[in-house]
């Protein structure tokens, strides 16, 4: 099996990986790589302007990037973008680059978000919510595996007319 090492305390343990991971706050210098992952991950990717707003102007927004170091080369492999409002946090986006998928990196990002919410908001945040395209069964299964429940369908939620499944997970 391949070896797994972690620079980040509290990450998932016990699965095979050949690279080291670290999760940190997104910086402006990360934008080009995040946009690449965005384009390969979403039907309607956000623009550079959208990302700059999230990164520099949105006061309730948090973005983490997950870095891998494989064979001495550091690369961003994924990100999670979420907002915190009152007693709720909403995942705007979570994505892993295609070549790094199915290696539990999405779980690491979600765990980092939950750890951040518990540490920074001292049990003020009670729920995490999100919308996901109803046809995206892989994403729905990922969220269900992590304790999210589908609550309702939002008809024609996306710009192409596709419905969204609204999902919720209780934190406390």
Secondary structure as the mmCIF struct_conf table of DSSP 4:
data_model
#
loop_
_struct_conf.conf_type_id
_struct_conf.id
_struct_conf.beg_label_comp_id
_struct_conf.beg_label_asym_id
_struct_conf.beg_label_seq_id
_struct_conf.end_label_comp_id
_struct_conf.end_label_asym_id
_struct_conf.end_label_seq_id
STRN STRN1 UNK A 5 UNK A 6
BEND BEND1 UNK A 7 UNK A 8
TURN_TY1_P TURN_TY1_P1 UNK A 9 UNK A 10
BEND BEND2 UNK A 14 UNK A 15
BEND BEND3 UNK A 18 UNK A 19
STRN STRN2 UNK A 20 UNK A 25
HELX_RH_3T_P HELX_RH_3T_P1 UNK A 28 UNK A 30
HELX_RH_AL_P HELX_RH_AL_P1 UNK A 31 UNK A 41
TURN_TY1_P TURN_TY1_P2 UNK A 43 UNK A 44
HELX_LH_PP_P HELX_LH_PP_P1 UNK A 45 UNK A 47
HELX_RH_AL_P HELX_RH_AL_P2 UNK A 48 UNK A 52
HELX_RH_PI_P HELX_RH_PI_P1 UNK A 53 UNK A 57
TURN_TY1_P TURN_TY1_P3 UNK A 59 UNK A 60
STRN STRN3 UNK A 61 UNK A 70
TURN_TY1_P TURN_TY1_P4 UNK A 71 UNK A 72
STRN STRN4 UNK A 73 UNK A 85
TURN_TY1_P TURN_TY1_P5 UNK A 86 UNK A 87
STRN STRN5 UNK A 88 UNK A 96
HELX_RH_3T_P HELX_RH_3T_P2 UNK A 98 UNK A 100
TURN_TY1_P TURN_TY1_P6 UNK A 101 UNK A 102
BEND BEND4 UNK A 103 UNK A 104
HELX_RH_AL_P HELX_RH_AL_P3 UNK A 105 UNK A 121
TURN_TY1_P TURN_TY1_P7 UNK A 122 UNK A 123
STRN STRN6 UNK A 127 UNK A 133
TURN_TY1_P TURN_TY1_P8 UNK A 134 UNK A 135
HELX_RH_AL_P HELX_RH_AL_P4 UNK A 137 UNK A 145
TURN_TY1_P TURN_TY1_P9 UNK A 146 UNK A 147
STRN STRN7 UNK A 149 UNK A 154
TURN_TY1_P TURN_TY1_P10 UNK A 155 UNK A 156
BEND BEND5 UNK A 158 UNK A 158
TURN_TY1_P TURN_TY1_P11 UNK A 159 UNK A 160
BEND BEND6 UNK A 161 UNK A 161
STRN STRN8 UNK A 164 UNK A 170
#
